[in-house]
Amino acid sequence: MKKIFFVALISLMSVSLFAGTPDLFDLDETAIEQQFQELNTLEYFVLSNANVADLDLSSAGLDLSKFAFSMDVNAGFEFMWEGFLWGFLCCPVGFFVIALDNNESKDNKTSFWVGVGASVVLSAITGPIYYSSYY
């Protein structure tokens, strides 16, 4: 009975601590509106320009230099889900079905090896977690 009373007392005390802060969930609506206005400006600019490759964001008054990165749109091969799934889910059989088959495309073989790599990385991450629960 003492334990139940103690847990109830601690629960009431913790509730009373957070009940005294009314500004816990206050939002700065002007800052949020300003951020949404910037996003709306960017969205309007992107939608109004049909040729996305020639965007000049500085003319719209937007500075996105902090997001500067280089992205190769063409990765050099066409990703094939069939090869990826053979490599990711069923690597030993997929090796004979995809990798050793001369009739398969180079893209399918590359996707197979990407699937094998993804499977190895995922197994390396989750393997110790899975096996540590048994010991």
Secondary structure, DSSP 8 states (H G I E B T S, - for coil): -HHHHHHHHHHHHHHHHHHT-GGGG---HHHHHHHHHHHHHHHHHHHH-S-GGG--GGGGT---GGG-----SS-SS---HHHHHHHHH-HHHHIIIIIS-TTS-HHHHHHHHHHHHHHHHHHHHHHHHHHHTT-
